[in-house]
Amino acid sequence: MKRILFLIGLLATTGCSDLLNKEPLAALSVSSAYATPSDALRALTAAYNPLLNFPGYDGYSIYDIVADNAEKGGEGPSDASYFNEIAYYAIPTSNTVALQVWRNCYLGVYRSNLVLENVPGIEMDATESARILAEAKFLRAYYYFTLVTFYGDVPLITKSDIQTFDAERTPKEQVYALIEKDMAEASEILPLRSKLPAAEMGRVTKGAAQAYLGKVYLYKKDFQKAEVWFKKVMDSNEYSLDPDYYRPFTMAGEFGTENVFEINHMYSPQYLTARNQASIRQGSAGMYGWGFANPTQDFVDAFEPGDPRLKLTVYKQGDIMPDGKVADVGNSETGYMSKKAYLLAGDFPATGDPAHSGKNELKMRYGMLLLWYAEAANENGNTEPALAALNLVRKRARQGVANVLPDVTVTTQNALREKIWQEERVEYGMENHRYFDLIRQGRAGTVLRAYSAKYNSSKGKNFKDGTHELFPIPQTEVDLSQGRLVQNKGY
């Protein structure tokens, strides 16, 4: 499966100026026959494909850039200026990120629908057919979850012959109902992580479906169900915190016990046209990269004194890197770069070109899940299990260093909530979650305007409550719909 995912992505991994409307190799057309098990697998692989360029410049850590964790970086204000349109909350309806997310997600929905419509008619092993259908349900739910998070109400399309511009926006609660149904049904069929043979690593598992269903409920503020689904993952004993905090961000940590869901990349000398640019985008221009996503001083200052995660999350000029190299942060706006995105010398491909790297993109890990569980449990008044999960994360974070990161002992709900939110920021900082954490917690405007005032920065200054929690519907899509798609408030 890893090789198939790699091959299908050859046309989807591209440069800054060539991102939209990609048709991957091996994608099945509507007119193609769905006759054999190989056809079923190719159709499923095509549904996975949008993840390789997903969602909205993921490899740039944009949702740290547009929050208080990072500045844009790059080669100057005009380089990928659409990121600053979001960070400064002057978002036009032509914003490139808004358009790319919309089109990429609906491409994934369309291909998932093709699988669900056509694979049941193929004569093949019943168990494998059921698994392929479950994976397609997970993927459709994943894409729709991104859509409702970005835009709110969106067209709910479950048939491959319906176009987005022919449909009206569906109330998001109805979209959520499909997401929940798809994820729950997928979780009943998908195999446990421990049951995957090595050749199938990267295919969706039961734990991933359960974890994302918990995340869906967390975003909906249905904390009771979020706690239940996160606990299912915890009780499965399929996952654990890697004793080495940094290892999951290296090739040595791929498919480790902490990794709940990750996107595969693979180096192959046969297919050097493939482009894996995640590490390049956030790599220092002084070493091998493009210099995007420069951690802010505010983010650095958020770490408690002596927290070992700080030096494992960011690096500055002259630091000795894990591979022994001396750090050069290039033209970083802040003097910092993300170490989690750093490509170790030993992880470079044989060509020496980081674009051929086989380093995976880690989308969800157990350290995140434990904190989300703690957040949900605390909101439900279950203080002891919330503290236990929070302190388990802090224990691993110490990395064996004594007298740092003492256990949290506060028991009032408000105080514990603040502690959990703070831990989330530093535990998975620069992993592309900060922006949507602030929005789902209802404090984006407060935090971002405070950041703007503190640093006399344009970042976050113009955040307007009631508008900027959502992105605009891309104007091209509104125009194509001839008015069926109604624009979000304030755009």
C-alpha positions as CSV (number, residue, x, y, z in Angstrom):
1,M,0.0,0.0,0.0
2,K,2.8,2.4,0.8
3,R,4.3,1.9,-2.7
4,I,0.9,2.4,-4.3
5,L,0.3,5.6,-2.3
6,F,3.7,6.8,-3.4
7,L,3.1,6.1,-7.1
8,I,-0.4,7.7,-7.1
9,G,1.1,10.9,-5.7
10,L,3.6,11.5,-8.5
11,L,1.5,14.3,-10.0
12,A,0.2,15.6,-6.8
13,T,3.4,16.7,-5.1
14,T,4.3,20.0,-6.7
15,G,5.9,23.4,-6.2
16,C,4.4,26.6,-4.8
17,S,2.8,27.8,-8.0
18,D,1.3,24.5,-9.3
19,L,-1.1,23.2,-6.7
20,L,-4.7,23.0,-7.9
21,N,-6.7,20.6,-10.0
22,K,-4.2,17.7,-9.9
23,E,-5.2,14.4,-11.5
24,P,-2.9,11.6,-10.1
25,L,-1.6,8.6,-11.9
26,A,-3.7,5.5,-11.7
27,A,-6.9,7.4,-10.9
28,L,-9.9,5.6,-12.2
29,S,-12.1,7.6,-14.5
30,V,-15.9,7.3,-14.3
31,S,-16.0,5.3,-17.5
32,S,-13.4,2.8,-16.3
33,A,-14.5,-0.7,-15.4
34,Y,-14.7,-1.7,-11.7
35,A,-14.2,-5.4,-12.4
36,T,-11.3,-6.8,-10.4
37,P,-9.9,-6.6,-6.9
38,S,-7.0,-4.6,-8.4
39,D,-9.6,-2.0,-9.7
40,A,-11.0,-1.8,-6.1
41,L,-7.5,-1.1,-4.7
42,R,-6.7,1.5,-7.3
43,A,-10.0,3.3,-6.7
44,L,-9.2,3.3,-3.0
45,T,-5.7,4.6,-3.6
46,A,-7.1,7.4,-5.7
47,A,-9.3,8.4,-2.7
48,Y,-6.2,8.5,-0.4
49,N,-4.3,10.6,-2.9
50,P,-5.5,14.1,-1.9
51,L,-3.9,13.5,1.5
52,L,-0.5,13.9,-0.1
53,N,-1.3,17.6,-0.7
54,F,-3.7,18.1,2.1
55,P,-5.3,20.2,3.5
56,G,-4.3,23.7,2.4
57,Y,-0.5,23.7,2.4
58,D,-0.2,21.5,5.4
59,G,3.5,21.1,5.0
60,Y,3.9,24.8,5.6
61,S,2.5,24.5,9.2
62,I,0.1,27.3,8.1
63,Y,-2.2,26.9,11.1
64,D,0.8,27.8,13.3
65,I,1.7,30.7,11.0
66,V,-1.8,32.3,11.1
67,A,-1.9,32.0,14.9
68,D,0.6,33.1,17.5
69,N,3.1,30.2,17.2
70,A,4.9,31.3,14.0
71,E,5.6,34.0,11.5
72,K,5.3,33.2,7.8
73,G,9.0,33.4,6.9
74,G,9.9,32.5,3.3
75,E,11.7,34.9,1.0
76,G,9.8,38.0,2.1
77,P,6.3,39.5,2.4
78,S,5.3,38.6,-1.2
79,D,6.3,35.0,-0.9
80,A,3.1,33.0,-0.3
81,S,1.3,36.2,0.7
82,Y,-2.0,34.3,1.0
83,F,-0.8,33.1,4.4
84,N,-0.5,36.6,5.7
85,E,-4.0,37.4,4.3
86,I,-5.2,34.9,6.9
87,A,-2.8,35.9,9.7
88,Y,-3.8,39.6,9.2
89,Y,-7.5,38.7,8.8
90,A,-7.8,40.5,5.5
91,I,-9.0,37.4,3.7
92,P,-10.3,37.9,0.1
93,T,-12.8,35.4,-1.3
94,S,-10.0,34.6,-3.8
95,N,-7.6,33.4,-1.0
96,T,-5.5,30.5,-2.4
97,V,-5.7,28.4,0.8
98,A,-9.5,28.6,0.9
99,L,-9.7,27.5,-2.7
100,Q,-7.2,24.7,-2.4
101,V,-8.8,23.2,0.7
102,W,-12.3,23.3,-0.9
103,R,-11.2,21.7,-4.2
104,N,-8.9,19.1,-2.6
105,C,-11.5,18.0,-0.1
106,Y,-14.2,17.6,-2.7
107,L,-11.8,15.7,-4.9
108,G,-11.4,13.3,-2.0
109,V,-15.1,13.2,-1.4
110,Y,-15.7,12.4,-5.1
111,R,-13.2,9.6,-5.2
112,S,-14.4,8.1,-1.9
113,N,-18.0,8.1,-3.3
114,L,-16.7,6.3,-6.4
115,V,-15.3,3.5,-4.1
116,L,-18.5,3.2,-2.1
117,E,-20.6,3.1,-5.2
118,N,-18.6,0.7,-7.3
119,V,-16.6,-1.7,-5.1
120,P,-19.7,-3.6,-3.8
121,G,-20.3,-4.8,-7.3
122,I,-16.8,-6.4,-7.7
123,E,-16.4,-10.1,-7.1
124,M,-13.7,-10.3,-4.5
125,D,-12.9,-11.5,-1.0
126,A,-15.7,-10.3,1.2
127,T,-13.4,-9.3,4.1
128,E,-11.1,-7.2,1.9
129,S,-14.1,-5.6,0.2
130,A,-15.5,-4.6,3.5
131,R,-12.2,-3.2,4.6
132,I,-11.8,-1.1,1.4
133,L,-15.3,0.3,1.9
134,A,-14.5,1.1,5.5
135,E,-11.4,3.0,4.5
136,A,-13.4,4.9,1.9
137,K,-15.9,5.9,4.6
138,F,-13.1,7.1,6.9
139,L,-11.6,9.2,4.1
140,R,-14.9,10.7,3.1
141,A,-15.5,11.6,6.8
142,Y,-12.0,13.0,7.1
143,Y,-12.5,15.3,4.1
144,Y,-15.9,16.4,5.2
145,F,-14.6,17.1,8.7
146,T,-12.1,19.5,7.2
147,L,-14.8,21.1,5.1
148,V,-17.1,21.9,8.0
149,T,-14.2,23.1,10.1
150,F,-13.2,25.5,7.4
151,Y,-16.5,26.7,6.0
152,G,-19.4,25.7,8.3
153,D,-22.3,24.6,6.1
154,V,-21.1,22.9,2.9
155,P,-22.8,20.9,0.2
156,L,-23.3,17.3,1.4
157,I,-22.7,15.1,-1.6
158,T,-22.8,11.3,-1.4
159,K,-23.1,10.5,-5.1
160,S,-20.3,10.8,-7.6
161,D,-22.5,12.3,-10.3
162,I,-23.4,15.4,-8.4
163,Q,-21.1,18.5,-8.6
164,T,-20.5,21.0,-5.8
165,F,-21.7,23.9,-8.0
166,D,-25.0,22.1,-8.6
167,A,-25.7,21.8,-4.9
168,E,-26.7,24.2,-2.1
169,R,-25.0,24.3,1.3
170,T,-26.2,21.8,3.8
171,P,-26.6,22.7,7.5
172,K,-23.4,21.5,9.2
173,E,-25.2,19.4,11.7
174,Q,-26.4,17.2,8.8
175,V,-22.8,17.0,7.5
176,Y,-21.6,16.1,11.0
177,A,-24.2,13.3,11.1
178,L,-22.6,11.7,8.0
179,I,-19.1,12.2,9.4
180,E,-20.1,10.5,12.7
181,K,-21.9,7.6,10.8
182,D,-19.0,7.0,8.4
183,M,-16.3,7.1,11.2
184,A,-18.3,4.8,13.5
185,E,-19.1,2.3,10.8
186,A,-15.4,2.3,9.6
187,S,-14.2,1.7,13.2
188,E,-16.2,-1.5,13.4
189,I,-14.5,-3.0,10.3
190,L,-11.0,-1.6,10.2
191,P,-8.2,-3.7,11.6
192,L,-6.2,-2.9,14.7
193,R,-2.8,-1.3,14.2
194,S,-1.1,-4.4,15.6
195,K,-2.7,-6.6,12.9
196,L,-1.3,-4.7,10.0
197,P,1.6,-6.5,8.1
198,A,4.5,-4.3,7.3
199,A,3.5,-4.0,3.7
200,E,0.2,-2.4,4.7
201,M,1.5,0.2,7.1
202,G,-0.1,3.5,6.2
203,R,-3.6,2.1,5.6
204,V,-6.2,3.4,8.0
205,T,-6.8,1.5,11.2
206,K,-9.5,1.1,13.8
207,G,-7.6,3.3,16.2
208,A,-7.4,6.1,13.7
209,A,-11.1,6.0,13.1
210,Q,-11.9,6.0,16.8
211,A,-9.4,8.8,17.4
212,Y,-10.8,11.0,14.7
213,L,-14.4,10.4,15.8
214,G,-13.3,11.6,19.3
215,K,-11.7,14.7,17.6
216,V,-15.0,15.4,15.7
217,Y,-16.9,15.3,19.0
218,L,-14.3,17.5,20.7
219,Y,-14.7,20.1,17.9
220,K,-18.5,19.9,18.3
221,K,-18.1,20.4,22.1
222,D,-19.8,17.1,22.7
223,F,-17.4,16.3,25.5
224,Q,-19.2,13.2,26.7
225,K,-18.8,11.4,23.4
226,A,-15.3,12.8,22.9
227,E,-14.2,11.3,26.2
228,V,-15.8,7.9,25.3
229,W,-14.1,7.6,21.9
230,F,-10.7,8.8,23.0
231,K,-10.9,6.3,25.9
232,K,-11.6,3.5,23.4
233,V,-8.2,4.2,21.8
234,M,-6.5,4.4,25.2
235,D,-8.1,1.1,26.4
236,S,-7.1,-0.7,23.2
237,N,-3.4,-0.7,24.4
238,E,-2.5,-0.3,20.7
239,Y,-0.7,3.0,21.3
240,S,1.7,4.5,23.8
241,L,4.0,7.5,24.2
242,D,7.4,7.0,22.6
243,P,10.0,7.4,25.4
244,D,12.0,9.6,23.1
245,Y,9.9,12.7,22.4
246,Y,11.7,13.6,19.2
247,R,11.7,10.1,17.5
248,P,8.2,10.3,16.0
249,F,9.4,13.3,13.9
250,T,12.1,11.2,12.2
251,M,12.1,8.3,9.8
252,A,13.2,6.1,12.6
253,G,9.9,6.8,14.3
254,E,7.6,6.0,11.4
255,F,4.8,3.7,12.3
256,G,5.8,3.8,15.9
257,T,3.5,3.1,18.8
258,E,2.8,6.8,19.2
259,N,1.7,7.3,15.6
260,V,-2.1,7.1,15.2
261,F,-2.3,8.4,11.6
262,E,0.4,9.4,9.2
263,I,0.8,10.1,5.5
264,N,3.3,7.9,3.7
265,H,6.2,9.0,1.5
266,M,8.8,6.8,0.0
267,Y,12.2,7.3,-1.6
268,S,12.5,5.4,-4.9
269,P,15.3,5.8,-7.4
270,Q,12.8,4.7,-10.1
271,Y,10.5,7.7,-9.5
272,L,12.7,10.7,-8.9
273,T,10.0,13.0,-10.3
274,A,8.1,12.5,-7.0
275,R,8.2,15.5,-4.7
276,N,8.0,15.4,-0.9
277,Q,8.3,19.0,0.1
278,A,7.0,19.0,3.7
279,S,10.5,19.2,5.2
280,I,11.7,21.6,2.5
281,R,9.0,24.1,3.2
282,Q,9.9,24.4,6.8
283,G,13.6,23.8,6.4
284,S,16.0,26.7,6.9
285,A,17.0,28.6,3.8
286,G,20.5,28.5,5.3
287,M,20.6,24.7,5.2
288,Y,18.3,23.1,2.6
289,G,14.8,24.6,2.7
290,W,12.5,27.5,1.9
291,G,12.4,29.0,5.4
292,F,8.7,29.0,6.1
293,A,7.0,28.8,9.6
294,N,9.4,30.7,11.9
295,P,8.5,30.1,15.6
296,T,7.7,33.3,17.5
297,Q,9.3,34.4,20.7
298,D,5.9,34.2,22.2
299,F,5.7,30.5,21.4
300,V,9.3,29.9,22.8
301,D,8.4,31.8,26.0
302,A,5.3,29.5,26.5
303,F,7.5,26.6,27.6
304,E,8.1,26.2,31.3
305,P,11.7,26.6,32.5
306,G,13.8,23.6,31.7
307,D,11.1,21.9,29.5
308,P,13.2,19.6,27.3
309,R,10.6,19.9,24.5
310,L,11.7,23.4,23.7
311,K,15.0,22.4,22.3
312,L,13.3,19.5,20.5
313,T,10.7,21.7,18.9
314,V,12.7,24.8,17.8
315,Y,16.3,25.6,17.0
316,K,18.3,28.8,16.7
317,Q,21.5,29.9,15.1
318,G,24.5,27.8,16.2
319,D,22.6,25.1,17.9
320,I,24.0,21.6,17.5
321,M,21.3,19.6,15.7
322,P,20.5,15.9,16.5
323,D,22.6,14.8,13.5
324,G,25.6,16.8,14.7
325,K,25.3,19.7,12.2
326,V,25.6,23.3,13.3
327,A,22.3,25.1,12.8
328,D,22.0,28.0,10.4
329,V,18.5,29.6,10.5
330,G,19.1,31.5,7.3
331,N,16.7,34.5,7.0
332,S,14.3,33.5,9.7
333,E,12.1,36.4,10.7
334,T,12.3,35.4,14.4
335,G,15.7,33.7,14.7
336,Y,14.0,30.3,15.1
337,M,13.1,27.4,12.9
338,S,11.0,24.3,13.5
339,K,13.1,21.2,14.6
340,K,10.1,18.9,14.2
341,A,10.2,19.6,10.4
342,Y,14.0,19.2,10.2
343,L,15.3,16.5,7.9
344,L,18.1,14.7,9.6
345,A,21.3,14.0,7.6
346,G,20.6,10.3,7.9
347,D,17.1,10.8,6.5
348,F,18.3,12.4,3.3
349,P,17.7,10.2,0.2
350,A,20.6,8.8,-1.8
351,T,20.2,11.6,-4.4
352,G,20.9,14.2,-1.7
353,D,17.8,16.1,-2.7
354,P,15.4,16.5,0.2
355,A,12.5,16.6,-2.3
356,H,13.0,12.8,-2.7
357,S,12.8,12.2,1.0
358,G,10.8,9.3,2.3
359,K,9.9,11.1,5.6
360,N,6.2,10.6,6.5
361,E,3.9,13.4,7.6
362,L,2.6,12.7,11.1
363,K,-1.1,13.8,11.4
364,M,-2.2,12.5,14.7
365,R,-0.2,11.0,17.6
366,Y,-1.0,9.6,21.0
367,G,0.4,12.6,22.9
368,M,-2.2,14.8,21.2
369,L,-5.0,12.3,22.0
370,L,-4.1,12.1,25.7
371,L,-4.5,15.9,26.0
372,W,-7.7,16.0,24.0
373,Y,-9.0,13.2,26.3
374,A,-7.9,15.3,29.4
375,E,-9.7,18.3,27.9
376,A,-12.9,16.4,27.4
377,A,-12.8,14.6,30.7
378,N,-12.2,17.9,32.6
379,E,-15.2,19.5,30.8
380,N,-17.3,16.5,32.0
381,G,-16.1,17.0,35.6
382,N,-13.9,13.9,35.6
383,T,-10.9,15.5,37.2
384,E,-8.9,12.5,38.2
385,P,-8.6,10.8,34.8
386,A,-8.1,14.3,33.2
387,L,-5.1,14.9,35.5
388,A,-3.8,11.4,34.9
389,A,-3.7,11.8,31.2
390,L,-2.2,15.3,31.4
391,N,0.5,14.2,33.8
392,L,1.4,11.2,31.7
393,V,2.2,13.6,28.8
394,R,4.3,15.8,31.2
395,K,6.1,12.7,32.5
396,R,7.3,11.8,29.1
397,A,8.1,15.4,28.3
398,R,10.7,15.5,31.1
399,Q,12.8,13.1,29.1
400,G,14.4,11.8,32.3
401,V,15.4,15.3,33.5
402,A,14.7,15.7,37.2
403,N,13.1,18.7,38.8
404,V,11.2,20.0,35.7
405,L,7.6,19.9,34.7
406,P,6.1,18.8,38.1
407,D,2.8,17.1,38.0
408,V,-0.2,19.3,37.7
409,T,-2.4,19.1,40.9
410,V,-5.0,21.8,40.4
411,T,-8.5,20.4,40.7
412,T,-10.9,23.2,39.8
413,Q,-12.3,22.9,36.3
414,N,-11.3,26.4,35.1
415,A,-7.8,26.2,36.4
416,L,-7.3,22.7,35.0
417,R,-8.7,23.8,31.7
418,E,-6.1,26.5,31.4
419,K,-3.3,24.0,32.3
420,I,-4.5,21.6,29.6
421,W,-4.7,24.3,27.0
422,Q,-1.2,25.4,27.8
423,E,0.1,21.9,27.6
424,E,-1.5,21.4,24.2
425,R,0.3,24.5,22.9
426,V,3.8,23.2,23.9
427,E,3.3,19.5,23.5
428,Y,2.2,19.7,19.8
429,G,3.4,23.2,18.9
430,M,4.5,23.6,15.3
431,E,2.4,20.5,14.3
432,N,-0.2,22.6,12.6
433,H,-3.1,22.7,15.1
434,R,-2.9,25.9,17.0
435,Y,-5.3,28.0,14.9
436,F,-8.1,25.6,15.0
437,D,-7.6,24.9,18.7
438,L,-8.1,28.5,19.4
439,I,-11.2,28.7,17.3
440,R,-12.9,25.5,18.7
441,Q,-12.1,26.8,22.2
442,G,-13.9,30.0,21.5
443,R,-10.9,32.2,22.3
444,A,-9.2,33.0,18.9
445,G,-10.2,36.7,18.9
446,T,-9.1,37.2,22.5
447,V,-5.7,35.5,22.1
448,L,-4.8,36.9,18.7
449,R,-5.8,40.5,19.5
450,A,-3.8,40.2,22.7
451,Y,-0.8,39.0,20.7
452,S,-1.2,41.9,18.3
453,A,-1.2,44.4,21.2
454,K,1.7,42.8,23.0
455,Y,4.0,42.8,20.1
456,N,2.6,45.8,18.1
457,S,2.0,43.3,15.3
458,S,-0.6,43.2,12.5
459,K,-1.0,39.4,13.2
460,G,-4.5,38.9,14.7
461,K,-5.3,42.6,15.1
462,N,-8.3,42.5,12.8
463,F,-9.8,39.2,13.9
464,K,-13.5,39.8,13.9
465,D,-15.6,37.5,16.2
466,G,-18.5,35.9,14.3
467,T,-16.7,36.1,10.9
468,H,-13.2,34.9,11.0
469,E,-13.9,31.6,12.7
470,L,-14.7,30.4,9.2
471,F,-13.0,30.8,5.8
472,P,-14.8,32.3,2.8
473,I,-16.4,30.1,0.2
474,P,-14.1,30.5,-2.8
475,Q,-15.5,33.0,-5.1
476,T,-14.8,30.8,-8.1
477,E,-17.1,28.2,-6.6
478,V,-19.8,30.7,-5.8
479,D,-19.7,32.0,-9.4
480,L,-19.8,28.4,-10.8
481,S,-22.9,27.7,-8.7
482,Q,-24.7,30.7,-10.2
483,G,-25.7,31.8,-6.7
484,R,-26.6,28.4,-5.2
485,L,-23.7,28.7,-2.8
486,V,-24.2,31.6,-0.4
487,Q,-21.1,33.3,0.9
488,N,-20.1,33.2,4.6
489,K,-21.0,36.2,6.8
490,G,-18.6,39.1,6.6
491,Y,-16.9,38.1,3.3
